[in-house]
Amino acid sequence: MEDNPTVFGQILRGEIPADVIYEDDLCLAFKDISPKAPTHILLIPKKLIPKLSDAKEQDQELLGHMMVAVGKITKMLGIEDTFRLVINNGAKAQQTVFHLHMHILSGRAFNWPPG
């Protein structure tokens, strides 16, 4: 965590506050400070992976763990049947923090294609 210069690194180190709703040994989930839906949670790995396409073979277990954590979080929030999961990969895909993160969105209707 010490070599993670991103805002998520600062959150993981406790340097800036976050409204944490879930944490385990491998990941942390907290409310987005600029929500795009009534429920907007960010799930981040504690390991720095800048973007999904940077994940390595050895990250497979961590990525699977995060998907299971999404299920736990959505059940805890009562939105397990009505959410969208988004991962932006790279600046052209609107990724603004280069620490892999999943957006869990719920509480409003979503369009398709997402835009």
OpenMM code with the backbone's topology and positions (N, CA, C; nanometers):
from openmm import Vec3, app, unit

residues = "MET GLU ASP ASN PRO THR VAL PHE GLY GLN ILE LEU ARG GLY GLU ILE PRO ALA ASP VAL ILE TYR GLU ASP ASP LEU CYS LEU ALA PHE LYS ASP ILE SER PRO LYS ALA PRO THR HIS ILE LEU LEU ILE PRO LYS LYS LEU ILE PRO LYS LEU SER ASP ALA LYS GLU GLN ASP GLN GLU LEU LEU GLY HIS MET MET VAL ALA VAL GLY LYS ILE THR LYS MET LEU GLY ILE GLU ASP THR PHE ARG LEU VAL ILE ASN ASN GLY ALA LYS ALA GLN GLN THR VAL PHE HIS LEU HIS MET HIS ILE LEU SER GLY ARG ALA PHE ASN TRP PRO PRO GLY".split()
positions = [
    Vec3(0.0811, -0.1192, 0.0000),
    Vec3(0.0000, 0.0000, 0.0000),
    Vec3(0.0856, 0.1259, 0.0000),
    Vec3(0.2031, 0.1185, 0.0559),
    Vec3(0.2870, 0.2373, 0.0682),
    Vec3(0.3274, 0.2950, -0.0668),
    Vec3(0.3435, 0.2102, -0.1688),
    Vec3(0.3877, 0.2574, -0.2988),
    Vec3(0.2709, 0.2858, -0.3926),
    Vec3(0.1516, 0.3047, -0.3390),
    Vec3(0.0327, 0.3333, -0.4177),
    Vec3(0.0005, 0.4821, -0.4047),
    Vec3(0.0332, 0.5622, -0.5065),
    Vec3(0.0138, 0.7066, -0.4970),
    Vec3(-0.1293, 0.7540, -0.5236),
    Vec3(-0.2206, 0.6632, -0.5575),
    Vec3(-0.3559, 0.7040, -0.5945),
    Vec3(-0.4395, 0.7414, -0.4725),
    Vec3(-0.5525, 0.8040, -0.4981),
    Vec3(-0.6451, 0.8368, -0.3902),
    Vec3(-0.6924, 0.7097, -0.3199),
    Vec3(-0.7021, 0.5990, -0.3943),
    Vec3(-0.7425, 0.4740, -0.3302),
    Vec3(-0.6320, 0.4215, -0.2392),
    Vec3(-0.5078, 0.4435, -0.2758),
    Vec3(-0.3966, 0.4103, -0.1875),
    Vec3(-0.4052, 0.4909, -0.0592),
    Vec3(-0.4400, 0.6191, -0.0719),
    Vec3(-0.4552, 0.7044, 0.0462),
    Vec3(-0.5689, 0.6547, 0.1345),
    Vec3(-0.6768, 0.6094, 0.0739),
    Vec3(-0.7881, 0.5538, 0.1517),
    Vec3(-0.7433, 0.4263, 0.2235),
    Vec3(-0.6745, 0.3377, 0.1510),
    Vec3(-0.6281, 0.2126, 0.2120),
    Vec3(-0.5332, 0.2374, 0.3285),
    Vec3(-0.4523, 0.3425, 0.3188),
    Vec3(-0.3582, 0.3752, 0.4274),
    Vec3(-0.4236, 0.4561, 0.5395),
    Vec3(-0.5501, 0.4940, 0.5238),
    Vec3(-0.6191, 0.5718, 0.6257),
    Vec3(-0.5829, 0.7186, 0.6238),
    Vec3(-0.5210, 0.7656, 0.5163),
    Vec3(-0.4809, 0.9061, 0.5070),
    Vec3(-0.5983, 0.9982, 0.4747),
    Vec3(-0.6977, 0.9452, 0.4054),
    Vec3(-0.8212, 1.0193, 0.3813),
    Vec3(-0.9380, 0.9277, 0.4150),
    Vec3(-1.0474, 0.9867, 0.4644),
    Vec3(-1.1598, 0.9042, 0.5084),
    Vec3(-1.2416, 0.8504, 0.3919),
    Vec3(-1.3106, 0.7419, 0.4177),
    Vec3(-1.4058, 0.6844, 0.3230),
    Vec3(-1.5196, 0.6237, 0.4042),
    Vec3(-1.6375, 0.6228, 0.3454),
    Vec3(-1.7541, 0.5617, 0.4086),
    Vec3(-1.7528, 0.4130, 0.3728),
    Vec3(-1.6757, 0.3366, 0.4489),
    Vec3(-1.6528, 0.1944, 0.4220),
    Vec3(-1.7770, 0.1138, 0.4577),
    Vec3(-1.8162, 0.0260, 0.3640),
    Vec3(-1.9313, -0.0607, 0.3905),
    Vec3(-1.8931, -0.2083, 0.3951),
    Vec3(-1.7725, -0.2413, 0.3465),
    Vec3(-1.7287, -0.3813, 0.3461),
    Vec3(-1.5764, -0.3829, 0.3404),
    Vec3(-1.5181, -0.4767, 0.4145),
    Vec3(-1.3734, -0.4955, 0.4081),
    Vec3(-1.3409, -0.6389, 0.4455),
    Vec3(-1.2435, -0.6930, 0.3745),
    Vec3(-1.1871, -0.8216, 0.4122),
    Vec3(-1.0367, -0.8129, 0.3880),
    Vec3(-0.9676, -0.9235, 0.3933),
    Vec3(-0.8218, -0.9213, 0.3793),
    Vec3(-0.7738, -0.8746, 0.2423),
    Vec3(-0.8579, -0.8884, 0.1399),
    Vec3(-0.8144, -0.8626, 0.0024),
    Vec3(-0.8755, -0.7402, -0.0635),
    Vec3(-0.9896, -0.6936, -0.0120),
    Vec3(-1.0545, -0.5812, -0.0790),
    Vec3(-1.1308, -0.4925, 0.0184),
    Vec3(-1.1699, -0.3768, -0.0331),
    Vec3(-1.2382, -0.2755, 0.0459),
    Vec3(-1.3475, -0.2148, -0.0410),
    Vec3(-1.4656, -0.1932, 0.0171),
    Vec3(-1.5756, -0.1293, -0.0547),
    Vec3(-1.6225, -0.0079, 0.0237),
    Vec3(-1.6509, 0.0996, -0.0499),
    Vec3(-1.6936, 0.2236, 0.0135),
    Vec3(-1.7838, 0.3010, -0.0808),
    Vec3(-1.8595, 0.3946, -0.0241),
    Vec3(-1.9511, 0.4763, -0.1034),
    Vec3(-1.8722, 0.5746, -0.1890),
    Vec3(-1.9137, 0.5882, -0.3156),
    Vec3(-1.8511, 0.6832, -0.4073),
    Vec3(-1.8875, 0.8247, -0.3629),
    Vec3(-1.7902, 0.9153, -0.3631),
    Vec3(-1.8179, 1.0524, -0.3205),
    Vec3(-1.8879, 1.1344, -0.4286),
    Vec3(-1.8940, 1.0819, -0.5501),
    Vec3(-1.9644, 1.1476, -0.6599),
    Vec3(-2.0574, 1.0446, -0.7255),
    Vec3(-2.1635, 1.0051, -0.6545),
    Vec3(-2.2464, 0.8940, -0.7015),
    Vec3(-2.3187, 0.9222, -0.8331),
    Vec3(-2.3269, 0.8187, -0.9162),
    Vec3(-2.3972, 0.8245, -1.0442),
    Vec3(-2.5302, 0.7503, -1.0373),
    Vec3(-2.5647, 0.7013, -0.9201),
    Vec3(-2.6909, 0.6321, -0.8949),
    Vec3(-2.7180, 0.6429, -0.7448),
    Vec3(-2.8440, 0.6214, -0.7034),
    Vec3(-2.8723, 0.6286, -0.5592),
    Vec3(-2.7815, 0.5395, -0.4751),
    Vec3(-2.7482, 0.4221, -0.5250),
    Vec3(-2.6474, 0.3379, -0.4616),
    Vec3(-2.5290, 0.3320, -0.5565),
    Vec3(-2.4138, 0.3774, -0.5104),
    Vec3(-2.2912, 0.3743, -0.5915),
    Vec3(-2.1752, 0.3411, -0.4995),
    Vec3(-2.1320, 0.2169, -0.5087),
    Vec3(-2.0252, 0.1641, -0.4236),
    Vec3(-1.9031, 0.1355, -0.5105),
    Vec3(-1.7863, 0.1638, -0.4591),
    Vec3(-1.6610, 0.1279, -0.5253),
    Vec3(-1.5986, 0.0116, -0.4495),
    Vec3(-1.5588, -0.0903, -0.5232),
    Vec3(-1.4889, -0.2049, -0.4645),
    Vec3(-1.3490, -0.2071, -0.5222),
    Vec3(-1.2484, -0.2034, -0.4349),
    Vec3(-1.1090, -0.2004, -0.4796),
    Vec3(-1.0315, -0.3152, -0.4161),
    Vec3(-0.9340, -0.3686, -0.4904),
    Vec3(-0.8440, -0.4654, -0.4275),
    Vec3(-0.7438, -0.3894, -0.3404),
    Vec3(-0.6954, -0.4520, -0.2368),
    Vec3(-0.5924, -0.3883, -0.1554),
    Vec3(-0.4578, -0.3901, -0.2267),
    Vec3(-0.4431, -0.4798, -0.3212),
    Vec3(-0.3231, -0.4846, -0.4056),
    Vec3(-0.3413, -0.3850, -0.5198),
    Vec3(-0.2381, -0.3091, -0.5490),
    Vec3(-0.2448, -0.2149, -0.6601),
    Vec3(-0.2327, -0.2885, -0.7934),
    Vec3(-0.3393, -0.2825, -0.8705),
    Vec3(-0.3419, -0.3237, -1.0105),
    Vec3(-0.3949, -0.2008, -1.0825),
    Vec3(-0.3154, -0.1331, -1.1633),
    Vec3(-0.3606, -0.0061, -1.2208),
    Vec3(-0.4916, -0.0158, -1.2997),
    Vec3(-0.5040, -0.1147, -1.3853),
    Vec3(-0.6286, -0.1337, -1.4592),
    Vec3(-0.6471, -0.2824, -1.4866),
    Vec3(-0.7685, -0.3200, -1.5210),
    Vec3(-0.7993, -0.4618, -1.5378),
    Vec3(-0.7053, -0.5285, -1.6377),
    Vec3(-0.6725, -0.4604, -1.7452),
    Vec3(-0.5847, -0.5208, -1.8461),
    Vec3(-0.4417, -0.5383, -1.7964),
    Vec3(-0.4087, -0.4841, -1.6808),
    Vec3(-0.2766, -0.5033, -1.6210),
    Vec3(-0.2723, -0.6250, -1.5284),
    Vec3(-0.3867, -0.6872, -1.5038),
    Vec3(-0.3903, -0.8035, -1.4142),
    Vec3(-0.3075, -0.9169, -1.4735),
    Vec3(-0.2431, -0.9896, -1.3873),
    Vec3(-0.1574, -1.1023, -1.4255),
    Vec3(-0.2253, -1.2338, -1.3887),
    Vec3(-0.1697, -1.3412, -1.4380),
    Vec3(-0.2228, -1.4752, -1.4072),
    Vec3(-0.2353, -1.4955, -1.2564),
    Vec3(-0.1386, -1.4458, -1.1801),
    Vec3(-0.1417, -1.4649, -1.0353),
    Vec3(-0.2506, -1.3807, -0.9668),
    Vec3(-0.3161, -1.2906, -1.0408),
    Vec3(-0.4250, -1.2104, -0.9851),
    Vec3(-0.5612, -1.2765, -1.0023),
    Vec3(-0.5645, -1.3913, -1.0659),
    Vec3(-0.6904, -1.4587, -1.0954),
    Vec3(-0.7722, -1.4847, -0.9691),
    Vec3(-0.7102, -1.5347, -0.8655),
    Vec3(-0.7821, -1.5634, -0.7413),
    Vec3(-0.8368, -1.4351, -0.6792),
    Vec3(-0.7587, -1.3283, -0.6798),
    Vec3(-0.8029, -1.1995, -0.6262),
    Vec3(-0.9232, -1.1466, -0.7038),
    Vec3(-0.9178, -1.1533, -0.8355),
    Vec3(-1.0285, -1.1037, -0.9172),
    Vec3(-1.1552, -1.1857, -0.8928),
    Vec3(-1.1418, -1.3168, -0.8817),
    Vec3(-1.2565, -1.4008, -0.8485),
    Vec3(-1.3110, -1.3683, -0.7102),
    Vec3(-1.2218, -1.3452, -0.6164),
    Vec3(-1.2613, -1.3077, -0.4804),
    Vec3(-1.3441, -1.1791, -0.4829),
    Vec3(-1.3020, -1.0843, -0.5646),
    Vec3(-1.3752, -0.9581, -0.5735),
    Vec3(-1.5160, -0.9793, -0.6296),
    Vec3(-1.5297, -1.0680, -0.7266),
    Vec3(-1.6623, -1.0956, -0.7822),
    Vec3(-1.7535, -1.1566, -0.6753),
    Vec3(-1.6997, -1.2448, -0.5945),
    Vec3(-1.7787, -1.3021, -0.4844),
    Vec3(-1.8119, -1.1932, -0.3830),
    Vec3(-1.7191, -1.1023, -0.3575),
    Vec3(-1.7441, -0.9913, -0.2652),
    Vec3(-1.8582, -0.9033, -0.3166),
    Vec3(-1.8668, -0.8843, -0.4485),
    Vec3(-1.9788, -0.8084, -0.5055),
    Vec3(-2.1107, -0.8735, -0.4636),
    Vec3(-2.1182, -1.0054, -0.4721),
    Vec3(-2.2390, -1.0758, -0.4298),
    Vec3(-2.2708, -1.0534, -0.2833),
    Vec3(-2.1701, -1.0579, -0.1984),
    Vec3(-2.1905, -1.0344, -0.0551),
    Vec3(-2.2398, -0.8922, -0.0301),
    Vec3(-2.1777, -0.7955, -0.0975),
    Vec3(-2.2121, -0.6545, -0.0784),
    Vec3(-2.3544, -0.6275, -0.1255),
    Vec3(-2.3895, -0.6780, -0.2434),
    Vec3(-2.5237, -0.6512, -0.2957),
    Vec3(-2.6307, -0.7189, -0.2102),
    Vec3(-2.6027, -0.8361, -0.1575),
    Vec3(-2.6975, -0.9008, -0.0659),
    Vec3(-2.7118, -0.8190, 0.0618),
    Vec3(-2.6007, -0.7717, 0.1149),
    Vec3(-2.6019, -0.6910, 0.2363),
    Vec3(-2.6860, -0.5641, 0.2170),
    Vec3(-2.6803, -0.5065, 0.0964),
    Vec3(-2.7539, -0.3836, 0.0663),
    Vec3(-2.8957, -0.4102, 0.0160),
    Vec3(-2.9311, -0.5374, -0.0063),
    Vec3(-3.0639, -0.5715, -0.0548),
    Vec3(-3.0857, -0.5382, -0.2018),
    Vec3(-2.9774, -0.5362, -0.2799),
    Vec3(-2.9881, -0.5026, -0.4229),
    Vec3(-2.9365, -0.6164, -0.5109),
    Vec3(-2.9322, -0.7376, -0.4575),
    Vec3(-2.8686, -0.8486, -0.5295),
    Vec3(-2.9337, -0.8814, -0.6636),
    Vec3(-3.0567, -0.8366, -0.6868),
    Vec3(-3.1232, -0.8649, -0.8139),
    Vec3(-3.1332, -0.7425, -0.9046),
    Vec3(-3.0780, -0.6292, -0.8620),
    Vec3(-3.1007, -0.5046, -0.9367),
    Vec3(-2.9788, -0.4133, -0.9345),
    Vec3(-2.8675, -0.4597, -0.9867),
    Vec3(-2.7491, -0.3744, -0.9878),
    Vec3(-2.6739, -0.3888, -1.1193),
    Vec3(-2.5897, -0.2907, -1.1455),
    Vec3(-2.4983, -0.2954, -1.2596),
    Vec3(-2.3571, -0.2901, -1.2042),
    Vec3(-2.2684, -0.3701, -1.2616),
    Vec3(-2.1272, -0.3721, -1.2241),
    Vec3(-2.0479, -0.3167, -1.3414),
    Vec3(-1.9650, -0.2154, -1.3151),
    Vec3(-1.8891, -0.1491, -1.4212),
    Vec3(-1.7413, -0.1467, -1.3836),
    Vec3(-1.6572, -0.1803, -1.4815),
    Vec3(-1.5124, -0.1643, -1.4677),
    Vec3(-1.4657, -0.0852, -1.5885),
    Vec3(-1.4165, 0.0351, -1.5655),
    Vec3(-1.3591, 0.1159, -1.6724),
    Vec3(-1.2115, 0.0807, -1.6835),
    Vec3(-1.1625, 0.0643, -1.8054),
    Vec3(-1.0233, 0.0234, -1.8264),
    Vec3(-0.9536, 0.1237, -1.9177),
    Vec3(-0.8777, 0.2141, -1.8572),
    Vec3(-0.8013, 0.3120, -1.9338),
    Vec3(-0.8719, 0.4462, -1.9438),
    Vec3(-0.7944, 0.5476, -1.9731),
    Vec3(-0.8445, 0.6850, -1.9789),
    Vec3(-0.9557, 0.7028, -2.0821),
    Vec3(-0.9434, 0.6408, -2.1974),
    Vec3(-1.0470, 0.6549, -2.3008),
    Vec3(-1.1771, 0.5866, -2.2616),
    Vec3(-1.1723, 0.4986, -2.1634),
    Vec3(-1.2928, 0.4340, -2.1101),
    Vec3(-1.3421, 0.5052, -1.9843),
    Vec3(-1.2879, 0.6248, -1.9587),
    Vec3(-1.3267, 0.7094, -1.8455),
    Vec3(-1.2739, 0.6621, -1.7108),
    Vec3(-1.1685, 0.5800, -1.7103),
    Vec3(-1.1045, 0.5462, -1.5832),
    Vec3(-1.0249, 0.6682, -1.5398),
    Vec3(-1.0521, 0.7182, -1.4192),
    Vec3(-0.9841, 0.8381, -1.3702),
    Vec3(-0.8868, 0.8090, -1.2570),
    Vec3(-0.9056, 0.6969, -1.1870),
    Vec3(-0.8125, 0.6559, -1.0822),
    Vec3(-0.7496, 0.5249, -1.1285),
    Vec3(-0.6183, 0.5251, -1.1424),
    Vec3(-0.5501, 0.4085, -1.1965),
    Vec3(-0.5097, 0.3108, -1.0858),
    Vec3(-0.6141, 0.2612, -1.0236),
    Vec3(-0.6138, 0.1511, -0.9274),
    Vec3(-0.7442, 0.0790, -0.9609),
    Vec3(-0.7352, -0.0449, -1.0071),
    Vec3(-0.8535, -0.1196, -1.0472),
    Vec3(-0.9663, -0.1000, -0.9473),
    Vec3(-1.0847, -0.0734, -0.9981),
    Vec3(-1.2011, -0.0619, -0.9118),
    Vec3(-1.3272, -0.0998, -0.9876),
    Vec3(-1.4213, -0.1531, -0.9133),
    Vec3(-1.5511, -0.1917, -0.9660),
    Vec3(-1.6552, -0.0959, -0.9109),
    Vec3(-1.7400, -0.0468, -0.9997),
    Vec3(-1.8526, 0.0371, -0.9596),
    Vec3(-1.9748, -0.0540, -0.9455),
    Vec3(-2.0367, -0.0533, -0.8297),
    Vec3(-2.1624, -0.1244, -0.8068),
    Vec3(-2.2705, -0.0172, -0.8028),
    Vec3(-2.3594, -0.0189, -0.9016),
    Vec3(-2.4611, 0.0849, -0.9168),
    Vec3(-2.5999, 0.0242, -0.9070),
    Vec3(-2.6908, 0.0950, -0.8373),
    Vec3(-2.8281, 0.0478, -0.8246),
    Vec3(-2.9173, 0.1641, -0.7832),
    Vec3(-3.0476, 0.1401, -0.7916),
    Vec3(-3.1433, 0.2396, -0.7426),
    Vec3(-3.2039, 0.3267, -0.8508),
    Vec3(-3.1724, 0.3016, -0.9762),
    Vec3(-3.2340, 0.3734, -1.0863),
    Vec3(-3.2312, 0.2835, -1.2095),
    Vec3(-3.3078, 0.3207, -1.3105),
    Vec3(-3.3079, 0.2455, -1.4360),
    Vec3(-3.1786, 0.2762, -1.5129),
    Vec3(-3.1240, 0.1751, -1.5793),
    Vec3(-3.0036, 0.1904, -1.6605),
    Vec3(-3.0381, 0.1634, -1.8060),
    Vec3(-2.9748, 0.2358, -1.8954),
    Vec3(-2.9967, 0.2185, -2.0384),
    Vec3(-2.8973, 0.1200, -2.0972),
    Vec3(-2.9318, 0.0681, -2.2142),
    Vec3(-2.8417, -0.0173, -2.2892),
    Vec3(-2.8470, 0.0228, -2.4343),
    Vec3(-2.7377, 0.0430, -2.5011),
    Vec3(-2.6026, 0.0259, -2.4480),
    Vec3(-2.5695, 0.1382, -2.3493),
    Vec3(-2.4736, 0.1119, -2.2616),
    Vec3(-2.4447, 0.2067, -2.1541),
    Vec3(-2.3845, 0.3386, -2.1999),
    Vec3(-2.3313, 0.3486, -2.3184),
    Vec3(-2.2828, 0.4781, -2.3665),
    Vec3(-2.1388, 0.4843, -2.3719),
] * unit.nanometer
topology = app.Topology()
chain = topology.addChain("A")
for resn in residues:
    res = topology.addResidue(resn, chain)
    for name in ("N", "CA", "C"):
        topology.addAtom(name, app.Element.getBySymbol(name[0]), res)
